[in-house]
Each structure stands twice: as structure tokens, then as C-alpha cells.
């Protein structure tokens, strides 16, 4: 259970990545910060793993509030407490179909690592490095639909909104994902385990058991981004022609956060 809850955890050390010399990466992470996601994505390397597992085991919805029991204490998470914990924006778009066609077309060119505009659905390796990482962050938090390797239209639209600085109602977007996690156990693999640990700690304010240190590679830092760039540049230089290599890469997609790429 714990493995599935934490498998998609993915956080960002903003101080580290914003100090990089890679202009494209720095701008991408600045966009994440400016769109209002810094509080939600900021790195935390210690979590109450058993408390998160207990929270989801007992969680249910009551009149729009998520109610659970952790360490023999009632935990109630409202949309308001969720917003306050992570400083989420409460105004802006919730759906992304209204993004102007001219903006989408411009981003198709900007995201692409070739001269041809990026089209969905396509594999993320067809995008520039910084947008592959943005895709991973989007896929691990708000959405996890279909193959992790494929950029769907839904995830692409969200990437566009973040990149061009459109105002997004993150409170509504992310709280809805959390509600889905509570109502549908198979959705509990979304990368919210770290945030749940924070919320439970805020409410319970008592001993929640042992703090577990997350694997450092679940956090985007300057070092892990540089490793990602080098790894993908090396793969590109070989032409990616090996069938065995393609199969291995595809099999590893579900474990992206074990080794950020």
C-alpha cells in the first residue's frame, strides 16, 4: 500500500533548480512558481508514511469534507484547509478548453525539440528537455491518465496554461484530484502522499510515528536535472534504435520518480 501511495511522489527544490545555468529549465521552474504551485510542490524529504496509509484506509467524504482517523484522532480536511496549507490560488480557469488556438499553436512550436510543431498524443521525448520535466510534474500531480510516456491533450493544455502564465484555479483542480483519490482507491497512486503527510501533521499535532526519509531522487534538484539532461542526451546520441532499449525505457516509465529523468 505504502509503495503505491509514494511511488508517484515528486517534489521540487526551488532554491536549487532556480540557481541553475540552464536558462530553459530555470524559466520552466519559474513558471511553476509564478502560477502558484510552489507551496504544493516544494520539496519535503521526511514524511509520516504510516499516517498517510492510515489516512487513506479510513478516509471518506462527508458533506464536501474529507474525514478520516489517524492515531486515534479525527482528521477533517476541507477545501479551505487544503488551500491554506499550500497557498493555492482560488481564482482562474478550471477547464482548459478555452485556451486560444494561437497560444496553443505557439506552444506546439516552443515545446518541440524539432522543427516540426509538437502534436498530441505523442511521446514526451519529442519535446525539449525542460518541457519533458514539466510533463512529468503535471503527470504526477494533477493528472495521471494513460501512458506516462505519452503527452495527452489534457496534460498538454495544462502545460500550456502554466508556461504562458494563465491564471489557474489550483485549489479547485488539485482538491478535486484529492477527492477522487478518496472516492476511488485506484486513484490513490497520484503523487499527493507528501501533501497528505503535511495536512495530517497540521491537524493531529501529536506523535504520528516514525518519520520516513524519502529517496533523494524523488526531488527535482539542480543535480537530478543535470543527470536527466545528460542521460537523455546520451540516449539521443545513440539514435534510440535498440528495441531492447525502447522496451526498457517503456517499462521504467512507471518508476519515474524513483529516478527523475
C-alpha positions in Angstrom: 0.0 0.0 0.0 2.7 2.5 1.0 4.7 1.8 -2.1 1.7 2.7 -4.4 1.0 5.8 -2.4 4.5 7.2 -2.5 5.6 5.8 -5.9 4.5 8.9 -7.7 5.6 11.4 -5.2 7.5 14.2 -6.9 8.7 17.4 -5.3 10.9 20.4 -6.4 13.8 22.1 -4.5 13.1 25.5 -6.0 16.1 27.2 -4.5 18.3 24.6 -6.2 16.7 24.5 -9.6 16.3 28.3 -9.9 20.1 28.6 -9.4 20.9 26.5 -12.5 22.7 27.9 -15.5 20.2 26.2 -17.9 18.0 29.1 -19.0 15.2 26.9 -20.3 15.0 24.9 -17.1 15.1 28.0 -14.9 12.3 29.6 -16.8 10.2 26.5 -16.6 10.5 26.2 -12.9 9.9 30.0 -12.6 6.6 29.4 -14.4 5.7 26.8 -11.9 6.5 29.1 -9.1 4.6 32.1 -10.6 1.5 30.1 -11.4 1.0 29.4 -7.7 2.3 25.8 -7.3 5.4 26.4 -5.3 3.8 25.7 -1.9 2.3 22.5 -3.3 5.4 21.2 -4.9 8.1 22.4 -2.5 10.4 19.6 -1.5 10.0 17.7 1.8 12.2 14.7 2.4 10.6 13.5 5.6 7.1 12.1 5.7 4.8 10.2 8.1 4.4 7.2 5.9 2.2 5.1 8.2 0.0 8.1 8.9 -0.6 8.6 5.2 -1.5 4.9 4.8 -3.9 5.1 7.8 -5.4 8.3 6.5 -6.4 6.7 3.1 -7.5 3.4 4.8 -10.1 5.3 6.9 -10.9 8.3 4.6 -14.5 9.1 3.5 -16.4 12.1 2.1 -19.0 13.8 4.3 -20.7 16.9 3.0 -17.7 18.1 1.0 -15.2 17.4 3.8 -12.7 14.6 3.8 -12.9 12.8 7.2 -10.5 10.2 8.5 -9.0 8.8 11.6 -5.2 8.9 12.2 -3.5 7.9 15.5 -7.0 7.6 17.1 -7.8 11.2 16.3 -10.4 12.5 13.8 -8.9 14.3 10.8 -11.1 16.6 8.8 -9.8 18.2 5.6 -11.8 20.9 3.9 -11.1 22.7 0.7 -10.3 25.8 2.8 -7.7 24.0 4.9 -6.2 22.4 1.8 -5.9 25.9 0.2 -4.3 27.4 3.4 -1.8 24.6 3.8 -0.3 25.1 0.3 -1.1 28.7 -0.5 -3.2 27.7 -3.6 -4.7 30.1 -6.0 -8.5 30.2 -5.8 -9.3 32.2 -9.0 -8.8 31.4 -12.6 -9.7 28.6 -15.0 -10.6 25.1 -14.0 -11.0 23.7 -17.5 -8.5 24.4 -20.3 -10.5 24.1 -23.5 -10.8 27.8 -23.7 -7.1 28.4 -24.3 -6.8 30.4 -27.6 -5.8 28.5 -30.6 -3.0 31.0 -31.4 -1.5 30.3 -28.0 -1.7 26.6 -28.4 0.0 26.7 -31.8 2.8 28.9 -30.4 3.4 26.4 -27.6 3.5 23.5 -30.0 6.5 25.1 -31.6 8.1 26.2 -28.3 7.8 22.7 -26.7 9.1 20.8 -29.7 12.7 19.7 -29.9 12.5 19.5 -33.7 11.5 22.0 -36.4 8.0 20.4 -36.6 5.3 21.6 -34.1 4.6 19.1 -31.3 1.3 17.3 -31.7 -0.7 15.3 -29.2 -0.8 12.5 -28.4 3.0 12.0 -28.8 5.8 10.7 -26.7 7.4 13.2 -24.4 10.9 12.6 -25.9 9.7 14.7 -28.8 9.8 17.8 -26.5 12.7 19.9 -25.3 14.2 18.7 -22.0 12.6 21.3 -19.8 9.1 20.5 -21.1 9.7 16.8 -20.5 10.3 17.6 -16.9 7.2 19.9 -16.8 5.2 17.0 -18.3 6.5 14.7 -15.5 5.4 17.1 -12.8 2.0 17.6 -14.4 1.5 13.9 -14.9 2.5 13.1 -11.3 0.2 15.7 -9.6 -3.0 16.9 -11.3 -3.3 14.1 -13.9 -2.2 10.6 -14.5 -4.1 9.4 -17.5 -2.9 6.8 -19.9 0.8 6.0 -20.5 3.2 8.1 -18.6 5.4 8.3 -21.7 2.6 9.9 -23.8 1.6 13.6 -23.7 -2.1 13.6 -23.8 -4.1 16.7 -24.9 -5.3 17.2 -21.3 -1.8 17.3 -19.9 -0.6 19.4 -22.9 -3.2 22.1 -22.3 -2.2 22.3 -18.6 1.4 22.7 -19.6 0.4 25.5 -22.0 -1.5 27.3 -19.2 1.5 27.1 -16.8 4.0 28.2 -19.5 2.1 31.2 -20.7 1.1 32.3 -17.2 -2.6 31.8 -17.4 -4.4 32.1 -14.1 -5.4 28.6 -12.9 -7.8 27.8 -10.0 -5.3 25.3 -8.5 -7.5 25.0 -5.4 -10.3 23.5 -7.5 -8.1 21.4 -9.8 -6.0 19.8 -7.0 -8.7 19.4 -4.4 -10.8 17.6 -7.0 -7.9 15.2 -7.6 -7.7 14.6 -3.8 -11.5 13.9 -3.7 -11.1 11.4 -6.5 -8.3 9.7 -4.5 -10.6 9.3 -1.5 -13.6 8.0 -3.5 -11.6 5.8 -5.9 -8.8 3.6 -4.4 -7.2 3.0 -7.7 -6.6 6.8 -8.0 -4.5 6.8 -4.8 -1.3 6.4 -6.8 -1.5 10.1 -7.6 1.5 12.0 -6.2 -0.2 13.5 -3.1 1.3 11.4 -0.3 3.7 14.1 0.8 1.0 16.7 0.9 -1.3 14.4 2.9 1.5 13.9 5.4 1.7 17.7 5.8 -2.1 18.1 6.2 -2.4 15.3 8.8 0.5 16.7 10.8 -1.2 20.1 10.8 -4.4 18.7 12.1 -3.3 16.0 14.5 -0.3 17.8 16.1 0.7 14.7 18.0 3.0 11.7 17.6 2.4 10.2 14.2 5.0 7.6 14.4 8.3 7.3 12.6 9.3 9.9 10.1 10.5 8.2 6.9 13.1 9.9 4.7 12.1 9.9 1.0 14.6 8.8 -1.6 16.5 11.9 -2.7 15.7 11.1 -6.3 12.1 11.9 -5.7 13.0 15.6 -5.6 14.0 17.7 -8.6 17.2 19.4 -7.7 19.9 21.1 -9.9 21.9 17.8 -9.7 19.0 15.5 -10.6 18.0 17.8 -13.5 21.6 17.7 -14.8 21.6 14.0 -14.6 18.4 13.8 -16.5 19.8 16.1 -19.3 23.0 14.0 -19.6 21.1 10.7 -19.6 18.7 11.8 -22.2 21.4 13.5 -24.3 23.3 10.2 -24.2 20.3 8.2 -25.3 19.6 10.7 -28.2 23.2 10.4 -29.4 22.8 6.7 -29.9 19.8 7.2 -32.1 17.5 5.3 -29.8 17.5 2.4 -32.3 17.7 -0.5 -29.9 14.4 -2.4 -29.5 15.7 -3.7 -26.1 16.5 -0.1 -25.1 13.0 1.1 -26.1 11.4 -1.7 -24.1 13.4 -1.0 -21.0 12.6 2.7 -21.2 8.9 1.9 -21.6 9.0 -0.5 -18.6 10.7 2.1 -16.4 8.0 4.8 -17.1 6.0 3.8 -14.0 9.1 4.3 -11.8 10.0 7.8 -13.0 10.1 9.2 -9.5 12.5 6.6 -8.4 15.0 8.1 -10.8 13.9 11.5 -12.1 14.6 11.8 -15.8 
